[in-house]
Structures are given as C-alpha cells and as structure tokens.
C-alpha cells in the first residue's frame, strides 16, 4: 500500500496534505508515515511467524527517537554500532536484551556500556576485539555473549560504498579464519559463544547473494557443531533493497522464504537486521523552491534543502524521485535540482522534468533511510525538523535546530 498519495491533486502523507505540514513546521522538513513504518515491520514479522525470530532494526538507517519508539512498541530489537545508538535505544523504550552490537571499532567505553546494559550479543569483527571484550568482561565480572561476523566473500552486486561482504572489505572475519577464532572465543573465560553473524551489503535487489552467503555460513555452523561449539542463533543481517526508481527487489516474504528454504530443518533462532527496507519508503524530504535559474545549457531549481540534509545523491549519485506537492498545468522544463550549499556536488536530482514556480513545494521521495541520520551542519545549516503523521494527525518529533544551538558548545579563546 502506498501511504503517499494525491487527493484533489495535492500530495498527502496518509490523511495530511504536505502543504499543511510546510505551513506548520516550515521547510526543509522530513515527514514520515507511521502506518507505512508499521506495515514494513509487520511484513517481516508475519513472514517469520513460524520460526523463532528477532527483527533487529538497524538504528543507523534512522535513529530518531520517535521512530525507534514506534518499532520498540511493536516488539522490535535493534542493531547498533555505537554507544550513542545504544543510549538512543534505551531512551526510546527499546530493550537492550534484544539489541545486537555490530561495528568494527567498538571502544572500551562502548563495551562497558553495553555489558552493563545487558545487550543480547556482540557481533565481533576481529581477533583483537575478542581479546579486548574478554578482558573488559572479566574486569566487570560479566560473561559477554558473542557471535563472529563472518565475511563470506559474496558479491552483493550493489554500490561499492555499501558492499560489505567481499574479501577486501573492512568488515567481518574472513571465512578461512573463522573456525580458529571460534575456537579461541570458546576457550576464553569471560566470553559465551551464542551465534554467528553475516551482512554482505545494502540495497540488494535479488535473493541469490543472500542464499549463497547463508549456504557458506551453514558449512561453518555444522563444522562448529562437530567441535561442540553449538550456536543458539543465526544472524542473517540485513541489506534488502527498496524501490527508488526502477529497482525490483523481491517482496519481503519471498526473501524470507528463500532463506528459510536454505536453512532447512535447523532449529536455530534467526535474527535479521533490516534498516532501509523498514524505513526507506516511509519518509520524504519536503522542500521549497527558492529560485529558478534558466539558461541556454541548463536550468536550475535551487531549493532550500541541500546535501547536508540528504547526503545520498552527492555521496552515491543516488536517485530519488522528486514530485511537486501541487502539480502545475504549465509545460515542464528539465531541471538540475540543487541546494544552496557551496559545493558543485550539492544536488538532489539531475535532469528532472518538472513544472515549477518559485515558492513551490516539492517532495523528495524515499528519504526515510540514511537521510536525517547522515545529515550535517555544513555551511552552518541547522538540521531539518522531523514530523510523523499518524492517520489525520501530524506530530513534531524533532524541532528544527537553531543557529544558537549549533554554536552552544563552542568557546572563544581568552
């Protein structure tokens, strides 16, 4: 179901017109559909209904407290990569006992914080991390639950910046080293081996790489069992893509079914770490046209949102659909949709056919994931407001930053 629809030609999110949100909260502004978020979560939960499972939302995709709270209320666990993300989970009402800690660079303070909170599992990514975690758990009198993130060297066929499963990746433990490291982990006094983890990349649009990675993982799982290293869970990661333009990712149910078929009759609990597929198409970036510049070679629509608000186009050359909130009947022109930031890479869309006038509102679609969470204050630009719509109600879930807030931690020299 599409939760962003036109009613009397005006673009709405659920039952609220986007121009009403702009009038109330200004632009640029992130706008999310709660119903879309809940439907995305349920697509996973229902597909996994016959198996012991835990859905661990990847907090990095969008870490806004209200979003985490909506998912926590539905029973979601969380996948974190920093102590700050753990604190967000806790503040949002999430359960540390349903939280897995990923990432290649966990600090000592991260580990102490997570052990004290009682997280579900550390996804360990190196031999050095194993040793550090064992030492810190011993100092705290704790037993640290661990899995190894195993790198299966599977080509995910995605953008190089978001491919994480190849040998040259910084992520994970090479498959050929994993058995020895599991033996080491099992021998450490303050570690408790509970699972295995694998994440091969993001924005994958076919099931075969996931299945291939799982099949490689299961060979290792069976070998571990022969050495009496029995795992209670298999963390199959995330990475399922969404439709931005013409991608055709499989339905969540098909993706889950393919993996469950490969898993066979094994009884392990399964964990998933979806991020983009839970939140990406539940949000848009609402912006206003400041100026139109018409030239002989190119036309520019200069809007009040910029690369600091939505980094993906500048970082990945990512494509987001751009729609006018209220369409015009005049003929369209081809525009470069750009922001006011002082960089040539500050664009939101290339070569878009749009009928626009200065002051018009536009919606940059599919911006729920890696939008606000990657936003910055470059050019001393306050980060955007965030609004969540639930039915016919709109709720401000993050106030727009002020310039004074941006400078509040800075000090002049004496």
N, C-alpha and C positions, 0 to 999 in steps of 0.2 A: 504494500500500500504506500502511496506517495503522500507524505504529510505536508508537502509544499505544493499548493495548487492555486489556480486562478479562480476567483469568484467575481463576476462582473468585471472581468479583465484584470483586476488588481491581484497581485501575488500575495497569498496568505501563508502563514505557518499555522497549521491546524485551523482554528477559527478566528485568528487575529490577523488583520491586514498589516503588512510590513510597514506601510507608511504611518500607521498609528504608533508603532514601536519607535520609528525615527522621530516622530513628533515628541514622544515621551522621554526618550533617552538619548537622542542625538546620534550622530554617526562619526566615525565608523563604529559598528556595533556587531558583536557576534550574537546570533539568535539560534536557539536550539528548540527542537520539538521533544518534549518529554515522551509523548506517545511513540515516536519513532525509536527513541532510545530503548524503551521497554520492549517494543516489538523485536528489536535486534537482539536483545538479551534472550528473550524467550525462544528465538529461532535456534539458539544453541542449546538452551536448557531442555527444550522439548525433543530435539534430535538426539540428545544423550539420555533420555528418560529411562532407558532400560539398563543403563550401566552406572556404577558408582563413579561419580564425576565431580569436578570442581572447575568452574569457569573463573579464571583469574584475569580480570580486566587489566590491560597494560596501561598503567597510570600515565606513562609518558605521552600517550596519544592525546590526552586532555585531562589535566589534573585539577580542574575547577572543583571546589568542594561540593557544590550542589550536584554536579554530575556524579561524583563518587558516592554521594549520599543516596541518589536515586538507585544506583546499582547495588549499593550495600543493602538497601531495603528489600531488594529482590533476591538477596542471598548470594550475591557475587563475592568471590575472593578477589585478590589483587596481585598483580605482578609489578614490583617496584625495582628501581635501580639506584636509589639513594636514600639516605636517612631522612631527607626532606620529604620525599614521597611517602615514606612510612608515616611521618608525622601528619601529612595530609590525610592519609587513610584513616588514622586514628581520630583526627578532628572531625572527619566526615561520618563517623559512626561505623567504619569498617572494622573487621575482626582481624587482628594480627595473626591469629591462629589459622586464618585462611589466606595468608599472604606469603608469596614466594619472593625471594630477594635475588635478582639477577644482576648482571653487570660485571665488567672485567676489573674494576678498580675500587672495590669496597675498602673503605678506610677502617682503621681500628675503631674509631668512634661509631661508624656505621654498624660494625659487628656488635659492639657492646650495646648499642641502642636496640638492635634487632633481637639479640639474645634476651635482653631484659624485657622486651615486649612480648616474647614468646611466639615468634613467627613460625609458620608451617615448615619452611625449608629454605636453606641457602643453595642457590644454583651456582656451584663453584666452577671457576673457569681456568684455574691454573694450579700447579703443584705448590707454588708459593702461597697462594690463598688458602689452600688446605692447611698448611703449616701454621699460618697466622691464626686462622679460625680455631684450630685445635688449642693453641696456646691461650688465646683470649677466653675461650670457653672454660678451660681449666682454671684460669685466674678468677672467673666468676662462679666457679662451681656448677657449671651448666654442661649439658650434653647437647651439642649442636647438631640438628638434623640437616643432612646434606644430600644433594644429588650432584652429579657431574654434568655440566653442559657439554655434550659430545658433539663434535663437528664432523658430520658425515661426508663432507666434500661432495655435496649435491648442488648442481647449478640450478638456482631458483628462477632463472630467466626473468630477472627484474632489473631495476636500475642499479648500477654498481654501488651507489652510496647506501642502498638498503638491502644488498645481498650480504648475508652473514654466514653462509654455510660452506664456503669454499676454503681450501687449504690456506690461502693467503689472508683470510680474514683474521682480525684481532680477536674474534670471539671464540669461545669454546676450547675444548681439549681435543687434539687430533685423535681420530678413531684408533690409530695404531698405538697411542699412548694410554688409552682409557683403561684397559684392563689392569695395567700396572698401578695406575693411580687409584683405581677402586680397591685394589689390594692394600695399598698404603692407607687409604681412608679407613678401611675396615680394621686396620691394626692400631689406629690412633685412639687413645684412651678417652678423649673428650668429644669424639665425633660419632654420630649414629647415621649409617648409610640407609636412606629411605627411598631413593628414587633415581631416575635418570631424566635428563632434560635435553631437548633438541629444538633449535629455532634456526631455520635456514634463510629467512629473509622476510621482506614485507612487500605487500601489494602483488602477491602471487595470484594468477588467474586460471590456473589449472591444478588438478589434484595430483598428477603424476609425481612431481617433485616431493610432495608430502609423503606419498606412499613409498617412494624409493628410500627416502630418509628413514621412515619407520622400519622398513624391512631390514636396513642395515643396523638399526638400533636393536632390533629384536635378536639378531645373531649374538650381539654382545650381552643382552639380557639373559639369554639362555646359557651362554658361557659362564656368566657370573653365578647363575643358579647352581651349576655343577661344582662351584667352589664355595657353596653355601653362603653366597652373598645374595640374599633374596631381597628384591625390591618391592615396596608396597605400592608405589605409584610410577606412572609413566607420564612425564610432562611433555606433550607433543607440540608445545609452543603456539605461536600464532602466525600471522602473515597472510591470511586470506584477504584477497583484494576486494575492492569495491568498484563500481562503475563511475568513472569521472566523465568519460566521453563515449568511447565505443568499446571499452573493455567488456568482456563477457565472463566474469567469474562464475563459478558454479554456485548454485544455492547452498546455503549452509548445510542443509540436510544431506545433499549429495556429497559434499566434502567430508562430513562426519561419517556417512555410510561407507565411503571408500576406505577411510582409516580403520573403522571398526571391522570391516571385512579383512583387512590386512592383519589386524590384531588377532583375529580368530577367537579361540575359546580361552585365551588367557584371562585371568580374573583380576588383573591389576586395576586399581583406581586410575582413571585418566584425568589429567589436567590439561586445560587449554589456556592460552594467553592471548586472546583476541584484543586488539586495540582499535585499529582503523575500521574493521568490519562491524564493530559495535557502535561507533560514534561518528564515523566519517560522513555519512549521508544524513545525519540527524541535525546538522548545523549549517548555517550560511553566514557569510560576512556581508553585512548591509553597509553600503557606502553611498556617497552623494557625488555627483559630477560638479567639480569646481569650475573647470574651464574646458572649452573645446578649441583646439588649435587645428585649423585646416590648412594644408599645404599642398604643393604640387606633387610631392613624393609620398608623404604620409600624413594621416590625420591622427591627432592625439586627443584622447579623452582623459583629462587629468582629474583624478578622483581624490577624495580625502582619506582613503585607505592606501597603504603603501607596503613595501616589502617588509618593514618592521612589524606590520600587523599580520601578514600572511607571507611567510618566507618561501613556501614550496615552489612557486613559479621561478623565483630567482635562483634558488638552490638546486632544484632538479629539472628546471624547464618544465615543470608540471602544468598540466592543463586543467582549468576549472571552467565550467560553464558559467557564462555571465548573462543575466537576464534583467531587463528593465522591470521595475516594480509595477509601473503603469505604462504599458506599451503606447507608442505614438503611431499615428497612421501615416506619417510622412515617410518618404523613401529612406532607406538606410544608407549609411556610409561604412566603409571599412576603417576601423579604429585600432590603434595601439592604446590599450587601456593601461595607464601608468599612474604612479603615485607622485607625491611631492618630494620624496627623499632625493638627496643629491647624489644619485648613482645612476649610471646608464642601465644597470641591471634592475632598476626599480620598476618592474612591470607586473601586472596581474593577468594580462592576456594579450596575445598578439593577433592581429588581423581578424578582428571580430566585427561582423556585420550587425550594426546597431543603429537604431533611430533614436537620437538623443538630443536633449537641450540642456543647457547649463541649469543646474539645480535639480535635475532628475535623480531619482534614487535607483540604484542597481543592486542586485543580489548576486554575490559570488558564491556559487553553489558548492556543495560537498566539502565544506570547510570546517567540519566538526573536529577532524583529527589533524594534529600537527599544525594547527592554526594558532590558537591562543597559547598553547604550551610552548611554542617556539618564538613567540612574539618578543620583541626587544624595545628598547627606548632609544634606538639610533636616531640621531638628529634631535635629541631631547623631545621625543614624541611620546606623550603619555599613552599607555596601553588602553585598548578599547574597552568599553563597557560590555557586559555579557547579560543576556536576557534569556530566560527559559519560558517557553509557552506551554501551558497545560490546558488543553481544551480552548476555552474562550478567555483564559486569564494569562496575563504576562507578569513575570516576576523578575526583578532586577537581581541577578545572582552575583554580579561583581560591578562595583561602581567604577566609572571611568577614573583613571588616575589623574592627579593634578600635578602641575609643574612643581609645586612646593613639596609634594611627596617625593618626587624624583630627586630633589636636592637635599632632603631632610637628613641624610646620613653623611653629607659632605661637610668638610671643615676648611676654612681658610688658614693659611699659615699665620703664626703670630708676628 
